[in-house]
Amino acid sequence: MKPLNPEVGTATAANPPLVATARWALASLSLSMLMPSLDTSIANVGLPTLAVAFSAPFQQVQWIVLAYLLTITALIVSVGRLGDLVGRRRLLLAGIVVFTVASLLCGLAPTLISLIVARALQGLGAAIMLALTIALVGETVPKARTGSAMGLLGTMSAIGTTLGPSLGGLLIAGLGWRSIFLVNLPLGLLNFLLAARYLPVDQPKDQPRRQRFDHAGTLLLALTLAAYALAMTMGRGHFGPLNIALLLVGALGAGLFVLVENKVAAPLMRLAMFRDPAFSASLAMNVLVPTVMMATLVVGPFYLSRALGLSAALVGGVMSIGPLISALSGVLAGRVVDRWGASAVVMAGLGEMALGALALATLPTLFGLAGYIVAIAVLTPGYQLFQAANNTMVMLEVPPDQRGVVSGMLSLSRNLGLISGASVMGAIFAMATATSDITAAHPAAVATGMQLTFAVAAGLIVVAIAIALASRALVRHSGLSAQ
């Protein structure tokens, strides 16, 4: 598959250098990954300040975060498919504009309701950027450099997530809460200029094809995903009647979605794609792996503060080690993928993650803080190896006219893993501590909860390894059968 931009160079050359046009295009894609990631975390640190500013309880203020995440989850596949139909560059430019204008509206919001609505609009722009950024890699860099590009995008995502809390705290202290949203204005303007100048121009499509968009499937999928995400986030891991009702709505919506997709002429999602064992395995693993990573964010702070007795400042410092390692290892992970091949690196990444999860279940008990840091230093690079390799493996094989929707599905599966991990792994941790209030749990109970949670996490990675091996066997068998 040759890149659409003739200035990029030949895709078949061994690890070809990037020319200036491709570098600037990749800079735009990096910003398109950084901005949504930054706003995923930067608003969290402002919730206490916003609760005071709007005289609102936490249950209402938390919708500033939820509105953003729910919109991304509900729409990311649909906007990816829309990009395939109307042009990925064109839609990405629109997404950058939507995100930037919504950031301005957030910064000027006079009421809590208007801020929540503006955050939902910002989530729409973020969904477009996240869905199309990975899809545009194939049109921006040579095929032999895809792994490096995926690793860079992984680094930018980690930098955004890491930078959010610290940058948000500084901005709120110096300029007030509105500045955490207004900071996106110069970034958005720069990103728009880079994308408009350097991203490859969309190839023309015939008019009838441009108009085919599965509205019914889009609505059903959005409602299904929103119901599932709400069920996983409301109640903070404590399932009640509302959570169960939302899961039932999600299950019903999923069934209706499958029926609709099997009947419409131009489905939002070609269900036949899931018959490909390699593709289905990649999505399944892309749910399991982020579930494990979310466990470090859910369980880590409680273990460090309750079991090890660290101060809030030290907890924050230790918790930043993982994202920092992730940011530093992303580009290197991508280069490893280009050198050794995506399939082999997927297995290597999963193996390293299994060791890291087992280390988190054992080393902190034996060596305290040092054991925790060593375990995180093993787990996190494994995650970056897996992400870079898995994204590369999927996107190299997808047909050009399906890149947007498949990229959206990759981002969605990761997001579902993070949402599910926060709920499920948090519930396992609470159950293992055998207490209704984790903040008051005995240090020994918290340590036990840590051990059991990451033993389960290691089991999930073993399941992911089994899925990878099974898909390889199926692909090999189908190849032999074809011969």
C-alpha positions as CSV (number, residue, x, y, z in Angstrom):
1,M,0.0,0.0,0.0
2,K,1.6,3.3,-1.1
3,P,1.0,6.5,0.8
4,L,-1.4,8.9,-0.8
5,N,1.0,11.8,-0.4
6,P,3.7,11.5,-3.1
7,E,6.2,13.5,-1.1
8,V,6.4,10.9,1.6
9,G,8.5,8.5,-0.4
10,T,8.2,4.9,-1.3
11,A,6.5,2.6,1.2
12,T,8.6,-0.4,0.3
13,A,12.0,1.0,1.2
14,A,13.6,-0.4,4.3
15,N,12.9,2.1,7.1
16,P,13.0,5.1,4.8
17,P,13.6,8.6,6.2
18,L,10.7,11.0,6.6
19,V,10.8,14.1,4.4
20,A,9.8,17.5,5.8
21,T,6.2,17.3,4.6
22,A,5.7,14.0,6.4
23,R,7.3,15.3,9.6
24,W,5.0,18.3,9.8
25,A,2.0,16.1,9.0
26,L,3.0,13.8,11.8
27,A,3.4,16.8,14.1
28,S,-0.2,17.7,13.3
29,L,-1.3,14.1,14.1
30,S,0.7,14.2,17.3
31,L,-1.2,17.4,18.4
32,S,-4.5,15.7,17.4
33,M,-3.6,12.9,19.9
34,L,-2.2,15.2,22.6
35,M,-5.1,17.6,22.9
36,P,-7.9,15.1,23.6
37,S,-5.6,13.2,26.0
38,L,-4.7,16.4,27.8
39,D,-8.4,17.3,28.3
40,T,-9.2,13.8,29.6
41,S,-7.1,14.5,32.7
42,I,-6.8,18.3,33.0
43,A,-10.5,18.7,34.0
44,N,-10.2,16.2,36.9
45,V,-7.9,18.4,38.9
46,G,-10.3,21.3,38.5
47,L,-13.4,19.6,39.9
48,P,-13.0,20.8,43.5
49,T,-12.5,24.4,42.3
50,L,-15.5,24.1,39.9
51,A,-17.7,22.7,42.7
52,V,-17.0,25.9,44.7
53,A,-17.3,28.2,41.6
54,F,-20.7,26.9,40.7
55,S,-21.9,26.1,44.3
56,A,-22.7,22.5,43.1
57,P,-22.2,19.1,44.7
58,F,-19.8,16.6,43.4
59,Q,-22.6,14.4,41.8
60,Q,-23.3,17.3,39.5
61,V,-19.8,18.6,38.9
62,Q,-18.5,15.1,37.9
63,W,-20.6,15.5,34.7
64,I,-18.0,17.9,33.5
65,V,-15.8,14.8,33.1
66,L,-18.5,12.3,32.2
67,A,-20.0,14.4,29.4
68,Y,-16.7,14.5,27.7
69,L,-15.9,10.8,28.1
70,L,-19.4,9.6,27.2
71,T,-19.5,11.6,24.0
72,I,-16.1,10.2,22.9
73,T,-17.2,6.6,23.7
74,A,-20.6,6.9,22.0
75,L,-19.4,8.6,18.8
76,I,-15.9,7.5,18.1
77,V,-16.7,4.7,15.7
78,S,-19.4,6.7,13.9
79,V,-17.2,9.7,13.2
80,G,-14.5,7.3,12.0
81,R,-16.9,5.9,9.4
82,L,-18.0,9.4,8.5
83,G,-14.4,10.2,7.8
84,D,-14.1,7.2,5.4
85,L,-17.1,8.6,3.5
86,V,-16.6,12.4,3.4
87,G,-12.8,12.5,3.6
88,R,-10.6,12.0,6.7
89,R,-8.5,15.2,6.3
90,R,-11.7,17.3,5.8
91,L,-13.4,15.8,8.8
92,L,-10.2,16.0,11.0
93,L,-10.0,19.8,10.2
94,A,-13.7,20.1,11.2
95,G,-13.0,18.2,14.4
96,I,-10.1,20.5,15.3
97,V,-12.3,23.5,14.8
98,V,-15.1,21.9,16.9
99,F,-12.7,21.0,19.7
100,T,-11.2,24.5,19.8
101,V,-14.5,26.4,19.6
102,A,-15.9,24.1,22.3
103,S,-12.8,24.9,24.5
104,L,-13.5,28.6,24.1
105,L,-17.2,28.0,25.1
106,C,-16.0,26.0,28.2
107,G,-13.7,28.8,29.2
108,L,-16.5,31.4,28.9
109,A,-19.3,29.2,30.4
110,P,-21.5,31.2,32.8
111,T,-23.3,28.2,34.3
112,L,-22.6,24.6,35.2
113,I,-25.1,23.4,32.6
114,S,-23.5,25.4,29.8
115,L,-20.1,24.1,30.8
116,I,-21.4,20.5,30.7
117,V,-22.9,21.1,27.2
118,A,-19.7,22.7,26.0
119,R,-17.7,19.7,27.3
120,A,-20.0,17.3,25.4
121,L,-19.3,19.4,22.2
122,Q,-15.6,19.2,23.0
123,G,-16.0,15.4,23.3
124,L,-17.4,15.4,19.8
125,G,-14.2,17.2,18.5
126,A,-12.0,14.8,20.5
127,A,-13.8,11.7,19.1
128,I,-13.1,13.0,15.6
129,M,-9.4,13.6,16.3
130,L,-8.9,10.3,18.1
131,A,-10.7,8.3,15.5
132,L,-8.9,9.8,12.5
133,T,-5.4,10.4,13.8
134,I,-4.5,6.7,13.7
135,A,-6.3,6.3,10.4
136,L,-4.3,9.0,8.7
137,V,-1.0,7.4,9.6
138,G,-1.3,5.1,6.6
139,E,-1.6,8.2,4.3
140,T,1.2,10.2,6.0
141,V,4.2,7.9,6.6
142,P,5.8,5.0,4.6
143,K,4.5,1.6,5.5
144,A,7.9,0.6,6.9
145,R,7.7,3.5,9.4
146,T,4.1,2.8,10.7
147,G,5.3,1.3,14.0
148,S,7.4,4.4,14.8
149,A,4.5,6.6,14.0
150,M,2.2,4.6,16.3
151,G,4.8,4.7,19.0
152,L,5.0,8.5,18.7
153,L,1.2,8.8,19.0
154,G,1.3,6.5,22.1
155,T,3.9,8.8,23.6
156,M,1.8,11.9,22.9
157,S,-1.2,10.3,24.5
158,A,0.8,9.5,27.6
159,I,2.3,13.0,27.7
160,G,-1.2,14.5,27.5
161,T,-2.5,12.2,30.3
162,T,0.6,12.9,32.4
163,L,0.7,16.7,31.9
164,G,-3.0,17.3,32.5
165,P,-3.0,17.2,36.3
166,S,0.2,19.2,36.9
167,L,-0.6,21.8,34.2
168,G,-4.2,22.1,35.4
169,G,-3.0,22.7,38.9
170,L,-0.6,25.4,37.8
171,L,-3.2,27.1,35.6
172,I,-5.9,27.1,38.2
173,A,-3.5,28.5,40.8
174,G,-2.2,31.3,38.5
175,L,-5.1,32.2,36.2
176,G,-8.2,30.5,37.4
177,W,-10.3,27.5,36.3
178,R,-11.2,29.0,32.9
179,S,-7.6,28.8,31.8
180,I,-7.6,25.0,31.8
181,F,-9.9,25.1,28.8
182,L,-8.6,28.3,27.1
183,V,-5.1,26.8,26.9
184,N,-6.4,24.7,24.0
185,L,-6.9,27.8,21.8
186,P,-3.3,28.3,20.7
187,L,-2.8,24.5,20.4
188,G,-6.0,24.2,18.3
189,L,-5.0,27.1,16.0
190,L,-1.5,25.6,15.5
191,N,-2.9,22.2,14.8
192,F,-5.4,23.5,12.3
193,L,-2.7,25.3,10.4
194,L,-0.4,22.3,10.3
195,A,-3.2,19.9,9.3
196,A,-4.5,22.2,6.5
197,R,-1.0,22.7,5.1
198,Y,0.6,19.3,5.4
199,L,-1.9,16.5,5.6
200,P,-2.5,14.7,2.3
201,V,-5.5,15.9,0.4
202,D,-8.6,13.6,0.4
203,Q,-9.1,11.6,-2.8
204,P,-12.3,12.5,-4.6
205,K,-15.3,10.1,-4.1
206,D,-18.3,9.7,-6.3
207,Q,-21.4,11.6,-5.0
208,P,-23.7,8.7,-4.3
209,R,-21.1,7.0,-2.1
210,R,-20.6,10.1,-0.1
211,Q,-24.2,10.2,0.9
212,R,-24.4,6.6,2.2
213,F,-24.3,6.8,6.0
214,D,-25.9,4.4,8.4
215,H,-28.0,6.8,10.5
216,A,-30.0,4.1,12.2
217,G,-26.9,2.1,13.1
218,T,-25.1,5.2,14.3
219,L,-28.0,6.1,16.7
220,L,-28.3,2.5,18.0
221,L,-24.5,2.2,18.6
222,A,-24.3,5.6,20.3
223,L,-27.2,4.7,22.7
224,T,-25.7,1.3,23.4
225,L,-22.3,2.6,24.2
226,A,-23.6,5.5,26.2
227,A,-25.8,3.1,28.3
228,Y,-22.8,0.7,28.9
229,A,-20.5,3.6,29.8
230,L,-23.0,5.1,32.2
231,A,-23.5,1.6,33.8
232,M,-19.8,1.3,34.4
233,T,-19.2,4.8,35.7
234,M,-22.2,5.5,37.9
235,G,-22.0,4.3,41.4
236,R,-18.2,4.0,41.4
237,G,-18.2,0.3,41.2
238,H,-21.2,-0.3,43.4
239,F,-23.9,-1.8,41.1
240,G,-27.5,-1.0,41.9
241,P,-30.8,-1.3,40.0
242,L,-29.9,1.7,37.8
243,N,-26.6,0.1,36.7
244,I,-28.4,-3.2,35.9
245,A,-31.1,-1.4,34.0
246,L,-28.5,0.5,31.9
247,L,-26.7,-2.8,31.1
248,L,-29.9,-4.3,30.0
249,V,-30.5,-1.3,27.8
250,G,-27.0,-1.7,26.4
251,A,-27.6,-5.4,25.7
252,L,-30.9,-4.7,23.9
253,G,-29.3,-1.9,21.9
254,A,-26.4,-4.2,20.9
255,G,-28.9,-6.8,19.7
256,L,-30.9,-4.3,17.6
257,F,-27.6,-2.9,16.2
258,V,-26.6,-6.3,14.9
259,L,-30.0,-6.8,13.3
260,V,-29.8,-3.4,11.6
261,E,-26.3,-3.9,10.4
262,N,-27.2,-7.1,8.8
263,K,-30.0,-5.5,6.8
264,V,-28.8,-2.0,5.7
265,A,-27.1,-1.6,2.3
266,A,-24.2,0.5,3.7
267,P,-23.7,-0.5,7.3
268,L,-21.8,1.6,9.8
269,M,-19.7,-1.5,10.7
270,R,-19.2,-4.5,8.4
271,L,-19.9,-7.4,10.8
272,A,-18.1,-9.7,8.5
273,M,-14.8,-8.1,9.7
274,F,-15.3,-9.9,13.0
275,R,-14.9,-13.2,11.2
276,D,-11.3,-12.4,10.7
277,P,-9.7,-14.1,13.8
278,A,-6.7,-11.7,13.8
279,F,-8.9,-8.6,13.8
280,S,-11.3,-9.9,16.4
281,A,-8.3,-11.0,18.6
282,S,-6.7,-7.5,18.3
283,L,-9.9,-5.8,19.5
284,A,-10.4,-8.3,22.4
285,M,-6.8,-7.8,23.5
286,N,-7.2,-4.1,23.2
287,V,-10.0,-4.3,25.8
288,L,-8.2,-6.5,28.2
289,V,-4.9,-4.7,28.3
290,P,-6.2,-1.2,29.2
291,T,-8.4,-2.9,31.8
292,V,-5.1,-4.0,33.5
293,M,-3.5,-0.6,33.1
294,M,-6.5,1.2,34.7
295,A,-6.0,-1.0,37.7
296,T,-2.8,0.7,38.5
297,L,-4.6,4.1,38.5
298,V,-7.5,2.8,40.6
299,V,-5.6,0.7,43.2
300,G,-2.2,2.4,43.2
301,P,-3.1,5.6,45.2
302,F,-4.9,3.6,47.9
303,Y,-2.0,1.2,48.3
304,L,0.6,3.9,48.4
305,S,-1.3,6.0,50.9
306,R,-3.0,3.4,53.1
307,A,-0.6,0.5,53.0
308,L,2.7,2.3,52.7
309,G,1.7,5.5,54.5
310,L,3.0,8.0,51.9
311,S,1.9,11.6,52.0
312,A,-0.3,13.0,49.2
313,A,2.6,14.7,47.6
314,L,4.7,11.5,47.5
315,V,1.7,9.5,46.2
316,G,1.3,12.0,43.3
317,G,5.1,11.7,42.6
318,V,5.1,7.9,42.5
319,M,1.9,7.8,40.5
320,S,3.5,10.0,37.8
321,I,6.3,7.4,37.3
322,G,4.2,5.1,35.2
323,P,2.9,7.8,32.7
324,L,6.5,9.2,32.6
325,I,7.9,5.8,31.6
326,S,5.1,5.4,29.1
327,A,5.9,8.7,27.5
328,L,9.6,7.9,27.3
329,S,9.2,4.4,26.0
330,G,6.5,5.0,23.3
331,V,8.8,6.1,20.4
332,L,11.3,3.3,21.2
333,A,8.4,0.8,21.2
334,G,7.5,1.9,17.8
335,R,11.0,1.5,16.4
336,V,11.1,-2.0,17.9
337,V,7.9,-2.8,16.0
338,D,9.4,-1.6,12.7
339,R,12.5,-3.7,13.3
340,W,11.1,-7.0,14.6
341,G,7.5,-7.0,13.2
342,A,4.2,-6.3,14.9
343,S,3.1,-9.8,15.5
344,A,6.2,-10.8,17.5
345,V,6.2,-7.5,19.5
346,V,2.6,-8.0,20.5
347,M,3.6,-11.3,22.2
348,A,6.7,-9.6,23.7
349,G,4.6,-6.8,25.1
350,L,2.0,-9.1,26.6
351,G,4.7,-11.3,28.1
352,E,6.3,-8.2,29.7
353,M,2.9,-7.0,31.0
354,A,2.2,-10.5,32.6
355,L,5.5,-10.2,34.4
356,G,4.7,-6.7,35.5
357,A,1.3,-7.6,36.8
358,L,2.8,-10.6,38.8
359,A,5.5,-8.3,40.1
360,L,2.8,-5.8,41.3
361,A,1.1,-8.7,43.1
362,T,4.3,-9.8,44.9
363,L,7.2,-7.3,45.0
364,P,5.5,-4.5,46.9
365,T,4.7,-6.9,49.8
366,L,8.4,-8.0,49.9
367,F,10.2,-4.7,49.2
368,G,7.6,-1.9,49.8
369,L,7.9,1.2,47.6
370,A,11.0,0.0,45.7
371,G,9.1,-3.2,44.7
372,Y,6.2,-1.1,43.5
373,I,8.3,1.1,41.4
374,V,10.2,-1.8,39.8
375,A,7.0,-3.5,39.0
376,I,5.6,-0.4,37.3
377,A,8.8,0.0,35.4
378,V,8.3,-3.6,34.0
379,L,4.6,-3.3,33.3
380,T,4.5,0.1,31.5
381,P,7.0,-0.4,28.7
382,G,5.2,-3.7,28.0
383,Y,2.0,-1.7,27.5
384,Q,3.6,0.6,25.1
385,L,5.1,-2.3,23.1
386,F,1.6,-3.9,22.9
387,Q,-0.2,-0.7,21.9
388,A,2.3,0.2,19.1
389,A,2.4,-3.3,17.7
390,N,-1.3,-4.0,18.0
391,N,-2.3,-0.7,16.3
392,T,0.3,-1.3,13.6
393,M,-0.8,-4.9,13.0
394,V,-4.4,-3.9,12.5
395,M,-4.0,-0.7,10.5
396,L,-1.5,-2.2,8.0
397,E,-4.0,-4.8,6.9
398,V,-7.2,-2.7,6.8
399,P,-8.5,-1.6,3.3
400,P,-8.0,2.1,2.7
401,D,-11.8,2.8,2.6
402,Q,-12.2,1.3,6.1
403,R,-9.4,3.0,7.9
404,G,-11.5,5.5,9.7
405,V,-14.1,3.1,11.1
406,V,-11.4,0.5,12.1
407,S,-9.3,3.2,13.8
408,G,-12.4,4.3,15.7
409,M,-13.0,0.7,16.7
410,L,-9.5,0.4,18.0
411,S,-9.9,3.6,20.1
412,L,-13.3,2.5,21.3
413,S,-12.0,-0.9,22.5
414,R,-9.3,0.8,24.4
415,N,-11.8,3.3,25.9
416,L,-14.1,0.4,26.9
417,G,-11.2,-1.3,28.6
418,L,-10.4,1.8,30.6
419,I,-14.0,2.3,31.6
420,S,-14.5,-1.3,32.5
421,G,-11.2,-1.5,34.3
422,A,-12.1,1.4,36.6
423,S,-15.3,-0.3,37.6
424,V,-14.5,-4.0,37.6
425,M,-10.9,-3.8,39.0
426,G,-12.1,-1.2,41.6
427,A,-14.8,-3.6,42.6
428,I,-12.4,-6.5,42.9
429,F,-10.1,-4.4,45.0
430,A,-12.9,-3.3,47.3
431,M,-14.1,-6.9,47.7
432,A,-10.5,-8.2,48.4
433,T,-10.1,-5.6,51.2
434,A,-13.3,-6.9,52.8
435,T,-14.4,-3.4,53.8
436,S,-17.2,-1.1,52.7
437,D,-15.0,2.0,53.0
438,I,-11.6,1.6,51.4
439,T,-10.4,5.0,52.7
440,A,-10.7,3.6,56.3
441,A,-9.4,0.1,55.5
442,H,-6.6,-1.4,57.5
443,P,-3.1,-1.3,55.8
444,A,-2.9,-5.1,55.8
445,A,-6.3,-5.3,54.1
446,V,-5.3,-2.9,51.4
447,A,-2.1,-4.9,50.8
448,T,-4.2,-8.0,50.4
449,G,-6.5,-6.2,48.0
450,M,-3.5,-5.1,46.0
451,Q,-2.2,-8.7,45.7
452,L,-5.5,-10.2,44.6
453,T,-6.3,-7.4,42.2
454,F,-3.1,-7.7,40.3
455,A,-3.2,-11.5,40.4
456,V,-6.5,-11.1,38.5
457,A,-4.8,-8.6,36.3
458,A,-2.0,-11.1,35.5
459,G,-4.8,-13.6,34.7
460,L,-6.3,-11.2,32.2
461,I,-3.0,-10.8,30.4
462,V,-2.7,-14.6,30.3
463,V,-6.1,-14.6,28.6
464,A,-4.9,-12.0,26.1
465,I,-1.8,-14.2,25.3
466,A,-4.1,-17.2,24.8
467,I,-6.3,-15.1,22.4
468,A,-3.2,-14.0,20.5
469,L,-1.9,-17.6,20.2
470,A,-5.4,-18.9,19.2
471,S,-5.8,-16.3,16.5
472,R,-2.3,-17.1,15.1
473,A,-3.3,-20.8,15.0
474,L,-6.6,-20.0,13.2
475,V,-4.9,-17.8,10.7
476,R,-2.2,-20.4,10.0
477,H,-4.9,-23.1,9.6
478,S,-7.0,-21.0,7.2
479,G,-3.9,-20.2,5.2
480,L,-3.1,-24.0,4.9
481,S,-6.7,-24.7,4.0
482,A,-6.6,-22.1,1.2
483,Q,-3.6,-23.8,-0.3
